[in-house]
Amino acid sequence: MSLRSRLTTAFLVVVLGPVLVGAVFVAAVMSHLADSRGEALANSAVTMVDSTLGTICERIQASAAAVALNYRNGDQENAVEMAQLLVDRAVVDGVVFSSLASVSTSPGTDIGAEAPEGSWVDCGETVAYAGSGPIVALGAQAEVQNSDGSTAVFSAFREVDQAFLARLARVADADLILQDSRPTPLEVGSADAGRWDFTDSFLPLSIGTVATDVTPMYWTLAAMVTASAVCAVGLAAWLARSTTRPLAELSAAAERVAQGDLNVRVPVHGRDEVAQLAFAFNRMTAQTQSYVNALTASRDQMRGQLGRLGQTLTATLDLDRILEVILDTAMVTAGAEAGVIMLVDVDDADQLRERAGEGDLGLTEPASIRIGEGIIGAIAAGGVPAHGRIIDGRFEDRHRAPTEPDAHTIVAVPFSGRQPVEHERTGGFRSADFSGAPRTDAGVLGVLVLYNRIAGDDFEPGDVDTLKTFAGQASVAVENVLLHRHAERLSLTDPLTGLWNYRFMQTSLRREAERARRYQRPSALLAIDLDRFKTVNDTYGHPVGDQVLTELSRRITAQIREVDLAFRHGGEEFMVLLPETDAGGASVVAERLGRAVNARKFKVNDASGGRELDITVSIGVAVLGEHADTATGILAAADEALYAAKAAGRDTWRVAAV
């Protein structure tokens, strides 16, 4: 028997056994309850019939006695009235008078219904009726001795007919049959009641009560047992299949691995122990496959990586791409599981930031480490390569920083540039605009780090020498990209003021116009022009004019945000682009720029010595999305506002007309 069959059988025995036993028990209990309920109903009906008949007889006897009592007191007329009252109130059906000589009625007078002919059952008798004739009434007699020695007899009766039996049946909630000598029995209700009992109190009656039919309950119980059995079989089949299928898949996968197929993977179902076994098997085969691939294809991979590295270094200036290729090649060469290249941050020269990473480093965010902190920070600060094993998060005398991977072995080589690169800050030219990596005072550009050599071996001194080669390539790549970006920036800046030039202004305006149209966010443009600058050039010469332009660019950049862009449009005209700024905000900036220009005089030097000049500017304000939607349109709107400012007397600002 297979494992699936054994599991299915065991489950069915465990589940269906109690269900069947419970069903038999419930059926027995239902049958017993039905019998008990039928017996209780029958006893209750018999008791109710006996009690009701007893009450009726007592009322009949009391009626006869009441009539006799009225007559005995000498009030003969009242005896008749009492009899009539009892009949009117339906206490009895009638009263028969015998031997009444002194009343208005004749002897033998009947009050109420006519006395039926047939057998009467005397309520005064203590034994059951034993006559042979049909029973027609229940009656009782009372006698009174007259003064003349005669006897007066008073008989009260209730007719026993179909209506009498019907009222009695309603009270007892049962079927009744009068067992007398009638050819056709007098009955009320169905003759096929479920249970029949008998009473011989006053009247010989058969009493039938309804029997409880438990057959539908048996069918319901059978249906429930059947449904439970079907569900149990289905559940057992599913349980057996869900348990044995992963084992069968694992067995088949193991067979394929034994045949040399390391690409096989076992599907992981759920999170139980079998799923954990499948997950461990997949991990084992994946690691085995990686080891085999690394051993069998290391030479070809090395050749391919070296060729890729050479092509990348000669074909692109994408620093991230170059660093990724360098790191990937270094990992293949040294047989490392993971690696990272960290460069000195642009804006914070004391901080290393991850620029390229490969492998499972166990980090959810790019690493950021202060120089001198952690393992990598200490190696960068010392500038000396290191390799070894990390034990309990500690390497030599340094603890692992929280943002460093939790690795077992490490080899790290810091790298620096061939010569320092000076950071400029002239006008709008800022070091923060470099996306490359500056160097610290010691000349360190970054650190190349590899973790966890494949197969758990430690890194060797030869790996340090190999890594130095790749670190040198990374250093050259960083410097080349920095020089390229520096040259590219120079092509986009004004050589005199250091502000962005006209070419970059056109590009920036087009980009900002597109952004404003897409996101419906305003951006303002300020057109700034020196008032009477031609007089300065004509009076003091162009060298003095250049000094004025340079100083003006400094004052402009000192009054704007980091996100704002200042341009030299040409000659003495400047432009300032204010992203996310409406007309109100731009007016505030224009007012502030005007005050910054004329707040203090411009100090210049000429052939005759130092001078101080009063310089003012006129400013035009236009807003993208309000005054124009294109780069050309916003330039024209700002120029019109500038002309309006000059026409207003200069040394002021105006907003373009809508």
KAKA-V544461 format. One record per residue. N is the residue number from 1. RES is the residue in one small letter. NEAR is the number of other ideal C-beta (glycine too) atoms within 8 Angstrom. Layout:
n: <N N>
res: <RES RES>
near: <NEAR NEAR>
This chain:
n: <1 2 3 4 5 6 7 8 9 10 11 12 13 14 15 16 17 18 19 20 21 22 23 24 25 26 27 28 29 30 31 32 33 34 35 36 37 38 39 40 41 42 43 44 45 46 47 48 49 50 51 52 53 54 55 56 57 58 59 60 61 62 63 64 65 66 67 68 69 70 71 72 73 74 75 76 77 78 79 80 81 82 83 84 85 86 87 88 89 90 91 92 93 94 95 96 97 98 99 100 101 102 103 104 105 106 107 108 109 110 111 112 113 114 115 116 117 118 119 120 121 122 123 124 125 126 127 128 129 130 131 132 133 134 135 136 137 138 139 140 141 142 143 144 145 146 147 148 149 150 151 152 153 154 155 156 157 158 159 160 161 162 163 164 165 166 167 168 169 170 171 172 173 174 175 176 177 178 179 180 181 182 183 184 185 186 187 188 189 190 191 192 193 194 195 196 197 198 199 200 201 202 203 204 205 206 207 208 209 210 211 212 213 214 215 216 217 218 219 220 221 222 223 224 225 226 227 228 229 230 231 232 233 234 235 236 237 238 239 240 241 242 243 244 245 246 247 248 249 250 251 252 253 254 255 256 257 258 259 260 261 262 263 264 265 266 267 268 269 270 271 272 273 274 275 276 277 278 279 280 281 282 283 284 285 286 287 288 289 290 291 292 293 294 295 296 297 298 299 300 301 302 303 304 305 306 307 308 309 310 311 312 313 314 315 316 317 318 319 320 321 322 323 324 325 326 327 328 329 330 331 332 333 334 335 336 337 338 339 340 341 342 343 344 345 346 347 348 349 350 351 352 353 354 355 356 357 358 359 360 361 362 363 364 365 366 367 368 369 370 371 372 373 374 375 376 377 378 379 380 381 382 383 384 385 386 387 388 389 390 391 392 393 394 395 396 397 398 399 400 401 402 403 404 405 406 407 408 409 410 411 412 413 414 415 416 417 418 419 420 421 422 423 424 425 426 427 428 429 430 431 432 433 434 435 436 437 438 439 440 441 442 443 444 445 446 447 448 449 450 451 452 453 454 455 456 457 458 459 460 461 462 463 464 465 466 467 468 469 470 471 472 473 474 475 476 477 478 479 480 481 482 483 484 485 486 487 488 489 490 491 492 493 494 495 496 497 498 499 500 501 502 503 504 505 506 507 508 509 510 511 512 513 514 515 516 517 518 519 520 521 522 523 524 525 526 527 528 529 530 531 532 533 534 535 536 537 538 539 540 541 542 543 544 545 546 547 548 549 550 551 552 553 554 555 556 557 558 559 560 561 562 563 564 565 566 567 568 569 570 571 572 573 574 575 576 577 578 579 580 581 582 583 584 585 586 587 588 589 590 591 592 593 594 595 596 597 598 599 600 601 602 603 604 605 606 607 608 609 610 611 612 613 614 615 616 617 618 619 620 621 622 623 624 625 626 627 628 629 630 631 632 633 634 635 636 637 638 639 640 641 642 643 644 645 646 647 648 649 650 651 652 653 654 655 656 657 658>
res: <m s l r s r l t t a f l v v v l g p v l v g a v f v a a v m s h l a d s r g e a l a n s a v t m v d s t l g t i c e r i q a s a a a v a l n y r n g d q e n a v e m a q l l v d r a v v d g v v f s s l a s v s t s p g t d i g a e a p e g s w v d c g e t v a y a g s g p i v a l g a q a e v q n s d g s t a v f s a f r e v d q a f l a r l a r v a d a d l i l q d s r p t p l e v g s a d a g r w d f t d s f l p l s i g t v a t d v t p m y w t l a a m v t a s a v c a v g l a a w l a r s t t r p l a e l s a a a e r v a q g d l n v r v p v h g r d e v a q l a f a f n r m t a q t q s y v n a l t a s r d q m r g q l g r l g q t l t a t l d l d r i l e v i l d t a m v t a g a e a g v i m l v d v d d a d q l r e r a g e g d l g l t e p a s i r i g e g i i g a i a a g g v p a h g r i i d g r f e d r h r a p t e p d a h t i v a v p f s g r q p v e h e r t g g f r s a d f s g a p r t d a g v l g v l v l y n r i a g d d f e p g d v d t l k t f a g q a s v a v e n v l l h r h a e r l s l t d p l t g l w n y r f m q t s l r r e a e r a r r y q r p s a l l a i d l d r f k t v n d t y g h p v g d q v l t e l s r r i t a q i r e v d l a f r h g g e e f m v l l p e t d a g g a s v v a e r l g r a v n a r k f k v n d a s g g r e l d i t v s i g v a v l g e h a d t a t g i l a a a d e a l y a a k a a g r d t w r v a a v>
near: <4 6 9 10 9 9 13 12 9 8 13 11 8 7 12 10 8 8 12 9 8 8 12 8 8 9 10 8 8 12 9 8 9 12 8 8 9 14 9 8 11 12 9 8 14 11 8 12 17 10 8 11 13 10 8 11 12 9 10 16 12 8 15 15 9 10 16 14 8 12 15 7 7 5 8 10 8 10 16 14 9 11 16 10 8 14 15 6 6 6 7 14 10 13 17 13 16 10 9 14 8 4 10 4 7 5 8 7 10 11 11 10 9 5 10 9 4 9 11 10 13 8 13 6 6 2 4 7 11 4 7 4 8 8 15 11 14 15 13 15 10 11 9 10 7 10 3 5 5 8 8 14 10 18 12 16 17 11 10 13 8 7 6 10 14 9 8 13 13 7 9 12 7 13 13 16 12 14 8 12 6 8 2 4 8 11 10 10 10 6 8 3 13 9 12 7 11 9 11 6 9 10 12 11 11 9 16 14 14 8 9 9 7 9 6 7 8 10 8 8 12 9 8 9 11 8 8 11 10 8 8 13 9 8 10 13 9 8 11 14 9 9 12 12 9 15 10 8 11 13 8 8 13 9 8 9 11 6 6 5 7 9 5 9 8 11 7 8 9 6 4 6 5 12 12 9 10 15 9 8 12 11 8 8 13 9 8 9 10 9 10 9 8 10 7 6 8 10 6 7 9 10 8 8 13 9 8 10 12 8 8 11 10 5 5 6 7 6 12 8 9 15 13 10 12 16 16 10 13 15 15 11 10 13 11 15 9 15 14 14 16 14 11 15 12 10 5 6 8 8 11 17 11 11 11 11 13 10 10 5 10 5 9 2 5 7 15 9 14 9 13 8 8 13 14 15 14 11 14 16 9 7 8 6 11 10 13 10 8 12 6 3 7 9 11 6 2 9 7 12 11 4 9 11 9 6 9 7 14 15 15 14 12 15 12 10 11 4 4 6 11 4 7 7 6 6 12 12 10 7 10 7 7 11 6 10 12 11 13 10 3 8 9 14 14 16 14 17 13 16 15 10 14 11 6 6 8 8 14 7 6 6 13 13 8 11 15 10 8 15 12 9 11 16 13 9 13 15 12 9 12 12 9 9 11 10 8 8 10 8 7 9 13 10 5 8 12 12 15 13 11 9 8 11 14 9 8 12 13 9 8 13 13 8 11 14 8 6 5 6 8 12 15 16 17 15 17 14 13 14 11 7 12 6 7 14 11 5 6 10 8 6 7 15 13 9 11 15 13 11 11 15 16 9 11 15 11 7 9 10 5 5 5 10 9 15 15 15 10 5 5 8 11 15 14 15 15 15 9 7 11 9 11 6 10 15 11 8 15 12 9 9 16 14 8 10 11 9 5 2 7 11 8 13 8 10 2 4 5 6 11 8 11 7 13 11 14 14 17 17 18 17 16 15 10 9 11 10 8 7 10 7 10 16 11 9 13 16 10 12 18 15 9 12 14 10 6 8 5 10 9 10 13 12 10 14 7 4>
